Amino acid sequence: MSAKQKLVVYVCLGLGVMGFVTRLEAQHDDKAPLKRTLVRAGRLLDVRTGKLLDAETIVVVGDSIASIGPTASVQAQPNDLVVDLGAMTVMPGLIDVHTHITSNTEFDPYLELTGTDAKEAINGVVNARTTLLAGFTSVRNVGAGGYTDIDLRDAINAGQVAGPHMQVSGPPLGITGGHCDQNLLPAKYHLVDGGVADGIAAVQQKVRQNIKYGADLIKICATGGVLSKGDDPQASQYTREEMQAIVADAHRLGRKVAAHAHGAQGILWASEAGVDSIEHGSYINDEAIAAMKTHGTYLVPTLYLEDWMLEKGKLPPFYHQKMVDVSAVAKNNIKHAMQAGVKIALGTDAAVYPHGLNAHELDVYVNQLGMAPLAALQSATLNAADLMGWSAKTGSLEPGKWADIIAVDKNPLEDVRVLQNVKFVMKAGVIYKAAGVEKN
């Protein structure tokens, strides 16, 4: 090859490399427009007003909603992905503020005692996907062993596994021998659950430890519970002073506090201490209602689990009788609290019954307690987002918020049960379910 021919080859190779680099730079150019997804909604439900808008298109760019407008005015561009949802009703993804995604419906004492953090982690991967496919695009996980919910949240955020947006608490705080302790073994084994702490100094340390390891919120057990041995759901556990110390540290460090509380005194003390939400609230009375309204405390009822458990649950005798006793009073008391104007956010205690049935809670609110359908939907969208401090991110379909979108066959304001069969799920701009079928 002559020197002239070599020069021509080198120039061509150089131009080819430059062209390849230019193409790579174009692919990674931050100024290059992101691909759009156009979600064509036959009907769009505004959860603030209850209005249905016909033929609207949601323009999704990246993980967020860029705009919403009449379909006739939103023309598809060459690289757009167009998702036509036909005549379905489109609305924001649902939110459950009381889940236990790393746990399953297993209350045999042997199974409880042989559980491991590794099993919880595996449970979490499976149950997170199930929850998302049921139309719940955000959850609070209020209690998990070994910080497994923190690792699960991080894995979802990293795109390793599918699941909802999560706020997580890590191990719940509780007193020695209380609902959040492990009371199934005799004294010689000295078994203590990871969140047990007694006294002001100890609970402060535990709050700081959970935050150190990644907790988004703090979960405490203000009263006894149902699915625990040797405690009374009506009895208060933490003192008001201990709860005040917990709340002071948590709030100063930017975390909210959720209080498991069945008994009226525990609800009252927790509300006066400044917790952000009361979970369950089974024995709530007028004094506790007044305190919650004064302090703006949310009530998170978990009622469908009672129906499921009494019909299908298989509980040891020392759990079963407490479930019967609580179920006999909880719905009437919580109905009274709802009618009195206590703020409600939807929570389910999923894991007490199988994951994926979360929307059955709305059926209880509407068809058993008489809650207005729009108010019920708001408990699972706007109110839940407000409790989580995520109102700027989710809870309604608005530009700038996450593209968390679901669709159902009918208007849920006419039949809230339709939300038990969600046909389309998008979370943060990614489609996980379409035409009722999971997308791989």
ZILIN-V699621 format. One record per backbone hydrogen bond with DSSP energy under -1.0 kcal/mol. CO is the residue of the C=O (numbers start at 1). NH is the residue of the N-H. E is the energy in kcal/mol with one decimal. If there is no record, write none. Layout:
co->CO nh->NH e->E
co->CO nh->NH e->E
This chain:
co->2 nh->6 e->-2.3
co->3 nh->7 e->-1.9
co->4 nh->8 e->-1.9
co->5 nh->9 e->-2.2
co->6 nh->10 e->-2.6
co->7 nh->11 e->-2.4
co->8 nh->12 e->-2.4
co->9 nh->13 e->-2.9
co->10 nh->14 e->-2.6
co->11 nh->15 e->-2.6
co->12 nh->16 e->-2.6
co->13 nh->17 e->-2.6
co->14 nh->18 e->-2.6
co->15 nh->19 e->-2.6
co->16 nh->20 e->-2.4
co->17 nh->21 e->-2.8
co->18 nh->22 e->-2.6
co->19 nh->23 e->-2.2
co->20 nh->24 e->-2.4
co->21 nh->25 e->-2.8
co->22 nh->26 e->-2.2
co->23 nh->27 e->-2.0
co->24 nh->28 e->-1.5
co->29 nh->32 e->-1.8
co->36 nh->81 e->-2.4
co->37 nh->60 e->-3.1
co->38 nh->83 e->-3.4
co->39 nh->58 e->-2.4
co->40 nh->85 e->-2.4
co->41 nh->56 e->-1.6
co->42 nh->55 e->-2.3
co->43 nh->90 e->-3.2
co->44 nh->53 e->-2.7
co->46 nh->50 e->-3.1
co->51 nh->46 e->-2.7
co->53 nh->44 e->-2.8
co->55 nh->71 e->-2.7
co->56 nh->41 e->-3.3
co->57 nh->69 e->-2.0
co->58 nh->39 e->-2.8
co->59 nh->66 e->-3.3
co->59 nh->67 e->-1.3
co->60 nh->37 e->-2.5
co->61 nh->64 e->-1.7
co->63 nh->403 e->-2.6
co->64 nh->61 e->-2.3
co->65 nh->400 e->-3.2
co->67 nh->59 e->-3.0
co->69 nh->57 e->-3.1
co->70 nh->73 e->-1.8
co->71 nh->74 e->-1.4
co->77 nh->80 e->-2.0
co->81 nh->38 e->-3.2
co->83 nh->40 e->-3.1
co->85 nh->88 e->-2.1
co->88 nh->43 e->-1.7
co->89 nh->408 e->-2.3
co->90 nh->45 e->-3.1
co->91 nh->406 e->-2.7
co->94 nh->137 e->-1.3
co->94 nh->138 e->-1.3
co->96 nh->140 e->-2.0
co->98 nh->348 e->-1.1
co->98 nh->349 e->-3.0
co->99 nh->142 e->-2.0
co->100 nh->103 e->-1.9
co->104 nh->106 e->-2.3
co->108 nh->112 e->-2.3
co->109 nh->113 e->-2.4
co->110 nh->114 e->-1.5
co->116 nh->120 e->-2.2
co->117 nh->121 e->-2.4
co->118 nh->122 e->-2.1
co->119 nh->123 e->-2.9
co->120 nh->124 e->-2.6
co->121 nh->125 e->-1.7
co->122 nh->126 e->-1.8
co->123 nh->127 e->-3.2
co->124 nh->128 e->-2.4
co->125 nh->129 e->-1.2
co->126 nh->130 e->-1.9
co->127 nh->131 e->-2.4
co->128 nh->132 e->-2.2
co->129 nh->133 e->-2.6
co->130 nh->134 e->-1.1
co->131 nh->136 e->-1.8
co->132 nh->135 e->-2.0
co->135 nh->94 e->-2.5
co->137 nh->165 e->-2.9
co->138 nh->96 e->-1.9
co->139 nh->167 e->-2.0
co->140 nh->99 e->-1.9
co->141 nh->169 e->-1.5
co->145 nh->148 e->-2.0
co->147 nh->151 e->-1.6
co->148 nh->152 e->-2.1
co->149 nh->153 e->-2.5
co->150 nh->154 e->-2.1
co->151 nh->155 e->-2.2
co->152 nh->156 e->-2.5
co->153 nh->157 e->-2.6
co->154 nh->158 e->-1.8
co->155 nh->160 e->-2.3
co->156 nh->159 e->-1.5
co->165 nh->139 e->-2.4
co->167 nh->141 e->-3.5
co->168 nh->216 e->-3.0
co->168 nh->217 e->-1.4
co->173 nh->221 e->-2.0
co->174 nh->197 e->-2.3
co->175 nh->178 e->-2.1
co->178 nh->181 e->-1.7
co->186 nh->189 e->-1.8
co->187 nh->190 e->-1.4
co->193 nh->196 e->-1.5
co->195 nh->174 e->-1.3
co->199 nh->203 e->-2.5
co->200 nh->204 e->-2.2
co->201 nh->205 e->-2.0
co->202 nh->206 e->-2.1
co->203 nh->207 e->-2.3
co->204 nh->208 e->-2.2
co->205 nh->209 e->-2.3
co->206 nh->210 e->-2.5
co->207 nh->211 e->-2.1
co->208 nh->212 e->-2.4
co->209 nh->213 e->-1.8
co->210 nh->215 e->-2.4
co->211 nh->214 e->-1.6
co->218 nh->258 e->-2.9
co->219 nh->173 e->-3.1
co->220 nh->260 e->-3.0
co->222 nh->237 e->-3.3
co->226 nh->228 e->-1.4
co->232 nh->235 e->-1.5
co->233 nh->263 e->-1.2
co->235 nh->224 e->-1.8
co->239 nh->243 e->-2.2
co->240 nh->244 e->-2.4
co->241 nh->245 e->-1.9
co->242 nh->246 e->-2.1
co->243 nh->247 e->-2.8
co->244 nh->248 e->-2.5
co->245 nh->249 e->-2.0
co->246 nh->250 e->-2.7
co->247 nh->251 e->-3.0
co->248 nh->252 e->-1.9
co->249 nh->253 e->-1.7
co->250 nh->255 e->-3.2
co->251 nh->254 e->-1.6
co->256 nh->218 e->-2.8
co->257 nh->276 e->-2.1
co->257 nh->277 e->-1.3
co->258 nh->220 e->-2.6
co->259 nh->279 e->-3.0
co->260 nh->222 e->-2.3
co->261 nh->281 e->-2.3
co->262 nh->283 e->-2.9
co->263 nh->267 e->-2.1
co->264 nh->268 e->-2.5
co->265 nh->269 e->-2.9
co->266 nh->270 e->-2.5
co->267 nh->271 e->-2.3
co->268 nh->272 e->-2.6
co->269 nh->273 e->-2.0
co->270 nh->275 e->-2.1
co->276 nh->298 e->-2.1
co->277 nh->259 e->-2.8
co->278 nh->300 e->-3.1
co->279 nh->261 e->-2.4
co->279 nh->281 e->-1.3
co->281 nh->284 e->-1.7
co->285 nh->289 e->-2.7
co->286 nh->290 e->-2.5
co->287 nh->291 e->-1.9
co->288 nh->292 e->-2.4
co->289 nh->293 e->-2.3
co->290 nh->294 e->-2.3
co->291 nh->295 e->-2.2
co->292 nh->297 e->-2.2
co->298 nh->278 e->-2.9
co->299 nh->345 e->-2.0
co->300 nh->280 e->-2.8
co->303 nh->306 e->-1.4
co->304 nh->308 e->-2.6
co->305 nh->309 e->-2.9
co->306 nh->310 e->-2.4
co->307 nh->311 e->-1.5
co->308 nh->312 e->-3.4
co->309 nh->313 e->-1.3
co->316 nh->319 e->-1.8
co->316 nh->320 e->-2.7
co->317 nh->321 e->-1.8
co->319 nh->323 e->-2.1
co->320 nh->324 e->-2.3
co->321 nh->325 e->-2.4
co->322 nh->326 e->-2.7
co->323 nh->327 e->-2.3
co->324 nh->328 e->-1.2
co->326 nh->329 e->-1.5
co->326 nh->330 e->-2.5
co->329 nh->333 e->-2.0
co->330 nh->334 e->-2.8
co->331 nh->335 e->-2.5
co->332 nh->336 e->-1.9
co->333 nh->337 e->-1.9
co->334 nh->338 e->-2.7
co->335 nh->339 e->-2.5
co->336 nh->340 e->-1.6
co->337 nh->342 e->-2.1
co->338 nh->341 e->-1.5
co->343 nh->299 e->-3.0
co->346 nh->97 e->-2.7
co->349 nh->352 e->-2.6
co->350 nh->100 e->-1.6
co->353 nh->351 e->-2.4
co->354 nh->357 e->-1.2
co->357 nh->360 e->-2.1
co->358 nh->361 e->-1.8
co->360 nh->364 e->-1.5
co->361 nh->365 e->-2.0
co->362 nh->366 e->-2.4
co->363 nh->367 e->-2.7
co->364 nh->368 e->-1.7
co->364 nh->369 e->-1.8
co->365 nh->371 e->-2.7
co->372 nh->376 e->-2.3
co->373 nh->377 e->-2.4
co->374 nh->378 e->-2.4
co->375 nh->379 e->-1.6
co->378 nh->383 e->-2.8
co->379 nh->346 e->-2.5
co->380 nh->95 e->-1.9
co->381 nh->385 e->-2.5
co->382 nh->386 e->-2.1
co->383 nh->387 e->-2.7
co->384 nh->388 e->-1.9
co->385 nh->390 e->-2.9
co->386 nh->389 e->-1.1
co->390 nh->393 e->-2.1
co->390 nh->394 e->-2.3
co->393 nh->402 e->-2.8
co->398 nh->401 e->-2.0
co->401 nh->65 e->-2.7
co->402 nh->404 e->-2.1
co->403 nh->429 e->-1.9
co->404 nh->93 e->-1.8
co->405 nh->426 e->-2.9
co->406 nh->91 e->-2.4
co->407 nh->423 e->-2.4
co->407 nh->424 e->-1.4
co->408 nh->89 e->-2.6
co->411 nh->414 e->-1.7
co->411 nh->415 e->-1.4
co->415 nh->418 e->-1.8
co->416 nh->419 e->-1.6
co->417 nh->420 e->-2.2
co->418 nh->421 e->-1.7
co->423 nh->436 e->-3.1
co->424 nh->407 e->-1.5
co->425 nh->432 e->-2.9
co->425 nh->433 e->-1.5
co->426 nh->405 e->-2.1
co->427 nh->430 e->-1.9
co->430 nh->427 e->-2.5
co->432 nh->439 e->-3.0
co->433 nh->425 e->-2.1
co->434 nh->437 e->-2.1
co->437 nh->434 e->-2.6
